[in-house]
Amino acid sequence: MSAQQAPLLFLVVGRNEPLYCAEFGKTPGTPATAQTISRQQYIIMHSALDLVDKCAWVDGNMYLRNVDQYNHQQVSTFVTACHVKFMLLHTGKNDETLRVFFNEIYELYTKLSMNPFYKFDTPITSKQFDARVKAAARRYLS
């Protein structure tokens, strides 16, 4: 699997659990080895959470860039004002492209959180949010 075609994993993490998850660049009907790779990606993201918390308190920026790296994969993170984390596992994307992607997702999340029917820190089930996140990923990450 080349670096250009490697699947990307995007998570929105609340206080205690993931609120939203999306995989980009994954082809349907992939073999069992791809499922193992996918599980490994989730483990990498989970292990990076401690580093994200540490970096969030040390660095005052919302965009934390690369907080962890495993082999050729990097974890980039954006932390909102209410400490919701947007995490992306990728294989070396342009820093400015990631910043623009995270800013667009932050705008989408802000609009979602202002919805009176959405309760803060609960899983995101909105199909519209999902479609817009995937559209932003196609636009900036492909």
Secondary structure, DSSP 8 states (H G I E B T S, - for coil): --TTT--EEEEEE-SSSEEEEEEES--TT--HHHHHHHHHHHHHHHHHHHHHHHHHHH---SEEEEEEEETTEEEEEEE-TT--EEEEEES---HHHHHHHHHHHHHHHHHHHTSTT--TTS----HHHHHHHHHHHHHHH-
